[in-house]
Amino acid sequence: MNTLKIRRLLLASTVILNFLLAPLTAGAEVDVEDGKTLSPYFFVQSDDPDTDRLPLKSTDVNVKITGVIADVTVAQHYRNEGKRPLEARYVFPASSHAAVYAMQMHVGKRVLEAKIRGKQQARAEYEAAKSAGKSASLLEQERPNVFQMNVANVLPGDDIAVVLHYTETIVPTEGTYQFVYPAVVGPRYNGPAGSGSGVKGQWVQTPYLPSAVAPTSTFAIKVDLVSPIPLQTIASSTHDVDIKKPGRRHAVLDLPASTRNGNRDFMLDYRLAGKTIQTGTLLYRGEDESFFMTMIEPPARVTADAVVPREYVFIVDVSGSMNGFPLATAKTLLRNLVGNLRPIDTFNVMLFSGNNRVLAPQSLPANQANIDQAMAVINQQSGGGGTELLPALRTALAMDKADQRSRNFVVITDGYVTVEKEAFDLIRNNLNKANVFAFGIGSSVNRFLMEGLAHAGQGEAFIVTNGEEAKTAAATFKSYIESPVWTHLGLDIQGLDAYDVLPARLPDLFAGRPLVIIGKWRGSEEGEISVSGITSMGKIRQTVTVGDGIISENAVALRYLWARGRIAELGDYSKLMGGVDDDAIRQITSLGLKYNLLTDYTSFIAIDTTVRTRREGGTVDQPSPLPQGVSELAVGAEVPSTPEPEFYAMMAMAVGVGAWLRHRGKAHGC
């Protein structure tokens, strides 16, 4: 029996076995020692009339975009259709840039305003309220882009709404502004103990519906967009939306409620009239503190022949969650990325799942013969196994370099891992070895990982949600890497009494994406903000006049955005020094409490003063739909990846038996 038949038989038997065992294992945790995801996806709805039906009924999102700031209100409605009090637990995503600043709970006609508390205190207050029979809601941050909501003592017949508010900045790339609302948390691979690829945390034990079962909760979104510059184009590539344009600077979008909307991220792209990015300063004058935000457009590009030769190492995820559409899209993307390299460049390909394998011991010239050989290997690869990202990055960092050319890692994955921060630290601590670019593949990519990898590696993140976008993304990447690097950036503020300015260190800039500077100010709104640096064409300086900016009472979001940036920076710098220390935790907690923000160490808690029940209730975990295009291999039905002997045979054909055997011998100490 050949390998393909064996693989298909293993896949079929694994899926059938999981299906047969589902009623016995629904809601059960998968042991971390197994190296599998902790996200069981079979959810059995009992026929017992005392067992609750799914309590989450709808998610309604209202977005107001003014200029470059989005203010988002999310309302989640729970209804207990059973016969006993319930506690509902629900894990859901948000933007990785979100500053969550308020929450309310509606119980009947009563509206309860949530309080910000230290995380441990909030959890203690919630448990006490639950035990006392009071309705309560607790919002905790498990990741900067993953939240957990707990709602206690939902009585039979109750319709409870929890409303949260957050704000974020929309930064354009190549003149295109994109608002993203993540609608579902993708499953996360949690590696076995000792692998360095696992973390502790209950949030990863998120239940998922089988792919064949439709969600029962609805998802709807409305967007009201007002721009100071006339809109040129506006569209959603992910959902069929109704778009109305009351004026040249105003658009209203509506996505009606449906159970079919919530299994993928909502994405809205728009461009403004003209070719220039909106630049300038936005100011907010507060009672105690005033804030400003400045955007400065990057310098123009230069021709490709002015760019030095580079080495590219493509690190490609071929794990179980990538099986099917994500891996097919990754192959299309990789063909276009490798095909767009110049002959003076070199490249290598690493495929990783439970283990990792490289195309060649050293990077190869990007000539047609080597590209064809790489494609032959990639095209035969199927998805299976875990997502051991950290070992793959370590192996890539340890690879020998043939010369001193600039090394660039291109990570292609859906990002369904739990070790985001560990990956960021690894990249930051090796900045002298490689720049990092990240391509997120899928309908609900882990944007926190993709954007964090690129930020830590001074590169850029790209998101590809379908096969049609792969070619465009590859062309954008080609254009991006051919732009000059704006390095050695310096910030000069004259005439404005500015302080607590972020970022403390300006990053290198690659593409048509503006610098965003945010800080506090005192006194009068005057002076200039300048950024200077060096490009391949020489020194450059760009200046924005503060007096030409806009002072707006509606820009109160700057207060939250500054605090969110400072919290992220504290976490970044403390990790560089070997971990988040006690002083950083105290500062982050203090900022969360002062600015009313959800953080790793602060939570929102809302408690009804009325005792509503003395009867002990049950707990229902709200299952999420699998992200569109993600198979059940991602959640407990993973099969072994392509067997090593088959892979080694392909490698031998691609790079020559002698070179490959020498590499294998060296790797195993022979």
Buried (B, 14 or more C-beta within 10 A) or exposed (E): EEEEEEBEEEBEEBBEEBBEEBEEBBBEEBEBEBBBBBBBBBBEEEEEEEBBEBBBBBBBBBBBBBBBBBBBBBBBBBBBEBEBBBBBBBBBBBBBBBBBBBBBBBBEEEEBEBBBBBBEEBBEBBBEBBEBBBBBBBBBBBBBBBBBBBBBBBBBEBBBBBBBBBBBBBBBBEBBBBBBBBBBBBBBBBBBEEBBBBBEBEBBBBBBBBBEBEBBBBBBBBBBBBBEBEBBEBEBEBBEBEBEEEEEBBBBBEBEBEBEBBBBBBBBBBBBEEEEBBBBBBBBBEEEBBBBBBBBBBBEBBEEEEBEEBBBBBBBBBBBBBBBBBBBBBBBBBBBBBBBBEEEBBBBBBBBBBBBBBBBBBBBBBEEEBBEBBBEBBEEBBBBBBBBBBBBBBBBBEBEEEEEBBBBBBBBBBBBBBBBBBBBBBBBBBEEBBBBBBBBBBBBBBBBBBBBBBBBBBBBBBBBBBBEBBBEBBEBBBBBBBBBBBBEBEBEBEBBBBEBBBBEEBEEBBBBBBBBBBBBBEEEBEBBBBBBBBBBEEEBEBEBEBEEBBEBEEBBBBBBBBBBBBBBBBBBBBBEEEEBEEEBBEBBBEBBBEBBBBBBBBBBBBBBEEEBBEEEBEEBBBBBBBBBBBBBBBBBBBBBBBEEEBBBBBBBEBBEEEBBBEBBEEEEEE
